[in-house]
């Protein structure tokens, strides 16, 4: 008998989401975190609609909408103030039903996540404690912990999850190397809070000035995030001084408001950080897993660092929970690296692509870049690589890709979230799907093709049609199904599409075969 089912090392956003997910599964969880207080300075400032969908499952949407601001638009400009490229962030289709971009206050987000953890009596949190070392055994992990006052103890757990950040002790103990995707640049990161009552433009800017590339992002409330690339001749200590910071911001204040003065606002932080693009060689070693910055680091140009960690947690929790409750074979846990690593790699590469545009220091190359982006306003296909849609595909794992690996195939992508009406009640479709696997039929009743011998799978069936279980009032499912030729879709607990059947499929035969493949992949006795 182990002391805990899961030990979560680290209690930042990734660790707190992980604790919430496992807490809701009823498992016995221990969270350890060296810091006794939430770090009261904004760091991450962005999450996307897919992550809001995960917060939706945690019941936190209403609280988070109070501390978040929907993204407005993004402009790429150059040193001459030319608008090179404009993207209205509100025009991007809302695949997840929520806005695609939210800017938020991280300390308040962490506070809400930790309050949510407190509703789970099966989750124990020890602040001031950290992992020192561990030993993996055949059926458990023995973990040595120490408190900041010098006390030490050893506990056992079925699985150890390293959510302990970029300098992860868990990763160091695992001895796992990393791939460097080449984006090591120092930037000055500034957080400014403007006084209440000062109105300003909420457009975000990537300022592609070879003399000093910069980023300007209005976040939630009166919070403004600034980032300035460090020049080779900068004195770092002087660069972080308030005088230097305000001088750097001054030429760009007009982008926010003509009324702003350099002395306006309270400086919350001014610190030089080195951006990295690193990817652990593996996210798993036996019973130990890496999540968030412990597994991957990326430059902030897409605002996907925290999002990637939360997706890690969402991908892993249903698999470990299923293994621990005896539903799935432990072999499925190898799918964590095979699914998440390629997904994160694509995100990092996209962020590096953004960085290569913004960070160009050559005046000659910058001229050609400016011309390219200006042409991209006329021919959007040229700048499609910038991926404002924020959608990437899982790598091979627990998916029914079979022989269909085309880029536009929906397998390995998230099912869209729709607004449904059933018995005069409105609800988002994730709430109708429930916590396990499901089969969604769009205009086709899954029950008509579901073989009774698969009843033990415990799979939920949802028929979307005027005469079905629910009506898709916004047409989100219908549009997605038509675009991808989907009549039936098998959906995983993390809302990823396991497999699809189209209009030409022999649905009864092929659905049975698909569920048989799913059973084999899971080593499942029941879903």
N, C-alpha and C positions, 0 to 999 in steps of 0.2 A: 504494500500500500504506500503510495507516494504522498508527500505532504501537500502537493498541489498538482493539478492537471497541467496548468500553464503558468510559467513565470515570465512576466513581461519586464524587461530591463529598459527603463526610460519612460518618462511620463510627459513628453511633449505631445503635440497633436497626434502623431502616429501611435504612440503608446496609449494615449487616452482613448482613441477610437478603438484600438485593439482590445483594451480592457472592457469597453462598453459592449463590443460584439460578443466576446467570450462570456461576459457577465450575463448577457441576455440568453446565452445558450445553457446557462445553469451550471457551468463548469466551475471548479474551485481554482481561483486565480490569485496570484500574488504579483503586485506591481512594486518595483523598487525604483527609486529616483534619488540621485545624490542631492539635488537642490531642495531645500525645504519650502521655498516660495516660487511662485510663477515669476519668470523673468519679465519685469514690467516695462519692456521696451518692444515695440513692434519689430518683427523680423519678416516672416512670411506675410504677404499682404493680399494674396489672390487665391481664390479657389474657383472651380468651374461647375457647370451644371451637373456633371456626373457625380462630383463629390457632394454637391448639395443633395443629390438623390440618396447618397449614403447617409447623410445627416437626417434626411427624411425618415429613413428606417429607424434611426435612433430617437425619433420624435423631437428633434431639435430645431426644425425649420423656423418656427415662429420666433424663437429666441434669437436665432442667428440672423434673421432678416432685420432685427433691431440694431445689429452691430455691423451690418454689411451694406454696401452700396453697389447697385448694378453698374457694370462698366458701360461707358457711353460710346466712345469711339477712340481710334488710335490713328495718329498721323506720323508718318516718317517725313522728317524735314532735313534740310542740309544747313550748312553754315551760313548760307545766304537767305535763309528763311523761306526757301521754296518748299511748297508742299509736294513731296515726291510721290507719296502714296497715302491714300485715305481708306480706312476700313471702319464702317459703322458696325460696331459690335452687336447692336440690337437687331441688325438685319440677318444675322446668321440663324438658320433654322434651329429651333429649340428642341433638339432631339430628346433631351431628358426632361422636357416640360418646363424646367427652370431656365432662367437666364443663363447664358453661356459663361459669363464672367461676373464675379463678385469680388469687390475689394473690401477688406475686413480688418478688424482690430484683433491681433493674435492673442494678447493677454486676456481679453474678454472671451474669445473663442475657447481658450484653454480652461478658463473658469467654468464656462457652461459645460464643457465636456467632463470636467472633474465632478461637477455637481450631479451630472447624469450617472457617473460611475457609482456614486453614493447610494443610488436606489437599488443596487445589486449587493445584497448581504454576502454573497458568495465571492466577492472581490475584496481582497485585503490590500491596502496601500501602505507602504512604508516609505516615508519621506526621510531623506538623510541617509539612505542606504544605497549601496551599489554592489554590482557584481565584481568580484576580484579574480575568480578563476572558476573552472568547472571541469568535471570529468564525466564523459559519456559512458554509460553502462548499457547492457543489452536492452533493458526495459525502462530506463530512467536516465535523468541527468542529475548528478550531484553538484550543487552550486554553492560556492563559498561566497558569503556576503559579509560586508563590513559596514558599520555605521560611522558617521563622521566624528563620533566621540570615542572611537577606538574599539567598540564592541564588535565581536565577530560571531557568526553562526553559519551552519551548513544546512541547506534544505534540499529536498529532492523534488523533482517535477517530471512529468511525462515529456514536456517540450519546453525549451527555452527560446524566447523570441527576443532578439536584439533590436530594440528600437532606440538605441542609445547614441544616435547621432553620428556625425562625421568622424569623430575620434573614438568610435565604438570600441570599448573594451572587449565586448563579445566577439567582434570581428578579429581583433588582434589575437585573442586566445584561439580562434579557429585557424589562424595562419593563412587566411584566404587572400590572394592577390587581387589586383584590379586591372582593368583596361583603361588606359588614358585616352580620351577622345579629343584631347588637344584644345583646351580653351582655358588656359591659365593666365588670367589678367587681373591686376589689382584695380579696384574701383573704390571710390569714396561713396559710402552710403549715408544718406542724410534723411532724417525724419523731422518734419516741421509741422507744428500745429498752429493753424491760424486762429485768431480770436473769433469767438462766436459772433455771428452777424455779418461777417465779411463774405460777400458772395463772390464766386469765382467760376470760371469755365471748368467743366469736368472732363475735358478731352485729355487723353494721354498722348505723350509725345516720345518718339525715339528720334533724338537729335543727332543726325549723322554728320557731325562736324569733325573733319580730320584733325583740327587743332585741339578739340576736346570733346569727344563723343559724350553724350549725356542722355539720361532718361528722366522723364517727368511724369509722375502718375498721381492724380488725385485719388485718394483712397476713401475710406469711410469718414463721414462727418467732415471735420476741418483738417484732417490729416493729409499731408502731402509727402510722397516719397520722391526723393531726388537721388540720382546716381550719376557720378562724374568719373570718367576714366582717368586714371592716374598717369601723368606724363613722366618721362624718364628723369627730368630735372626737378621734379617736385620734392620739396622737403616734407616728409609725411607728417611730422609733428606739427609743422606750420599749417599744412593742408587741413588738418582736423580742427584748427582753431576757429572760433566763432567769426572772427574778422574775415578769414579766408573763405569760410563756408558762405557767408552772406555775399561776399564779392562774386563767388561762382554763381550763385542763384540770381543775382541782380539782372544780368542781361536777358534772362528768360521769364522774369516775373510778368511781363506783358502778355505772355501766353495764358496766364491765369486770369489776370485782371489789370486794366490800365491804372487802377487805383492803388495797387499794391506797392509798397515801399520796401527797400532792403531790410529795414529794421522791424518789419511786421512779423509776428509769429514767434512762438517758443521753439527753440531747438531741443528736440528730445534726444537726438543722437547724431553724431558725426564720426564715422569710423571707417578706416580703410580695411577692406576685405579682399581676399583673392578668390575670384570665381574659378571653379573647377568643373571639369566634365569627366567624372570617374564612374566606373561600373564594375562592381565586384565580379570576379570570375564565376562564382556560384553564390546563390542566395541561401544555400542549405548545406549543412554538413551533419548527416545523421539526424539527430533529434533537435538540432539547433538551427535557427533560421534568422536571417537578416531582413529588416524592414526599414523603409525610409532612408535617411541619409547614411545609415550604417551600410546600406547596400548600394547606394548610388548618390552621386552629387551632380548637379547641373547648374549652368549659369541661369540667372533669373529672368531671362528675356521673355519667356513664355509664362512665368509665374506657375510652373508645374512641379516645383520641388516638393512642397507639402502634399499636393494632390497625388503624386506618385506614391508617397508613403501610405496615404490613406487607401489607395487602390491595392497596395500590397496587403494591408490588413484585411480588406474585404475579400480578396482572392483566397487568403490562407485560412480565415477563421472557419468557413463552412467545411473545409476539407479536414482540418484537425478535429473539429467538433464531431464530424461524421465518423472519423477513425476511432475517437475515444468512446463514442456511444455504440460502437460495434456495427455501424451500418456499412462502412467502407473498409477496404484493405489499406494498410499503411503505405503500400506502394504508390498510392495516388499522390502522396506528398512530394514525390519527385517532380510532379507537374508544376509545382510552384516556380521553380527556376525556369523551366522550359516555357512557361507562359509569360511570366512577368519580365524576365530579363530582355527578351526581344522587344517587348512593348516599351519598356523604359529606354532601351537603346534608341528606338526611333524618336522618342520624345527628346532625348538629349541631342541627337543629331539635328533635329529641327531647331532646338534652342541654339545650338552652335551655328546653324545657318543664319538665324536672326543676328547672332553676335557678329558673324563675319561681315554682314551688311553694316551694322552699327559701328563696329570697332575699327573700320578701315582707316588707316592713318596716312595713306598715300594720297596726295592731292590729285595725281593723274588718275589712279584707279578709282578714286571717289567720283571724279567727273564721269567716268564710264558707268559706275554704279548708279549715279543720279539719272543718267540717260536711260539706263535699263529699267529703273523703277518708274520713270515717267512713261515709258512705252507700256509698262505693265498696267498702268491705269487704263490704257486703251485695249490691251490684250491681256485680260486677267489670267489666262492660262500660264503666262510667263512667270507669274509670282505665286503660282499655286503651291509651290514648295514651302511657302511661309505658314501654311496650315492654320489659318485662323479658326477653322472648325474644331480644333482641339480633339480630334477623334483618331485613335490608333487601334491597331488590331493585336490581340494576344498571339503569342507564339504557340507552337504545337504543344498539346497537352491533353486535357480532357475535352476534346472537341471532335466533332464528326466531320472533319474536313474531307475524309475519304480521298477521292481523286480530284476534288474541285478546290483548287487553291488560287482561283482568280482573285485579283486585288479587290474587286467590287462585290465579292461574295460576303454575305453578312455573318457567316460563321466566325466566331471569335470576336465579334463586336457586340456592343450593348444593344439589347432590345430597346426600341424607342419607348418612352413613357407617354401614355395617352390619358386624357380625361374621359372617364367612363360614366355612364348613367345606368344604374340598375335599380329597378323598383323606385324610381323617382329620387334616388340618392346619387349625388355626385361623389366620385372618388378618383384618385390617381391609380393607374393600373397596377403599380407595384403593390399597393395595398390589397388589390384583388388577387394577386398571384400567390401571396403567402410566402412562407419561409423556405420551402423546399423546391424541388424540380417541378416543372409544369409544362403543359403543352397548350400553346395558344393557337387557336384556329381563327383565321380572318376570313369570314364568310363561309367557313367550313367548320362543322361541328366535330371536334376531336373524338367525341364519344362514338361517332359512326365508324371510326377506324381503329379504335383502341381495343386490342384483343384482351379478352377476359383473363387470359393466363398472366397478363402483366399487372393484375390488380394489386399484387403484393408490393409493387413499386411505390405505392402511396403517392402517385403523381397527381397533381391538381390539373384539371381540365378547364379551360376557359374558352368559351365560344363567343367571338365578337361579331355580332350581326344584329339587325333590327329584331329578329326573332330568337336571338341567342341569350346568353347570360348577361350581356351588357352591350350598350351601344357606345361606339367611339364617336363622341360628338364633335371632336375637332378634326377627325379624319386622319390622325397621326398614324395609326396602324394601317389603315387602308392605303395611304400614300406609300408607306414603307413597303407594304406587301406587293403593291403593283410595281414599284421600282425594282424590286428584287425577285419577283415571281415567287412569292411565298404564300402557300395556302395553310401550311402547318409549320410551327416552329417549336422545337424542344428547348426550353430555357432553363439555365442553371440557377442555383440559389443566389448567385451574385449578378443575375440579370444578363449574363453573357449568353449569346446564342450558341447552343451546343450543336444543333443541326436543323436543317430546313427541308421541306418537301414542297415542290412547285406544282403547277397546274397539270403537268404531264405525268406526274408520278402515280404509280399504283399505290395509293396511300395506305391501304390496309397492310399490304405485303411489306412495303418499304418502311413504314413506321415500326412494324414489329422488328424488322432487321435493325433499324436504328436503335431501338430500345435495347436490343440484344447487345449491340456494340457498346452502348452506354453501360450496361450491366458489367460487361467484361472490363471496361476501362476503370470502373469503380471497384471491381471485385465485390459487388454489392449483394447483400442479402435483402436489403430493403432500402428504398429511397426516403 
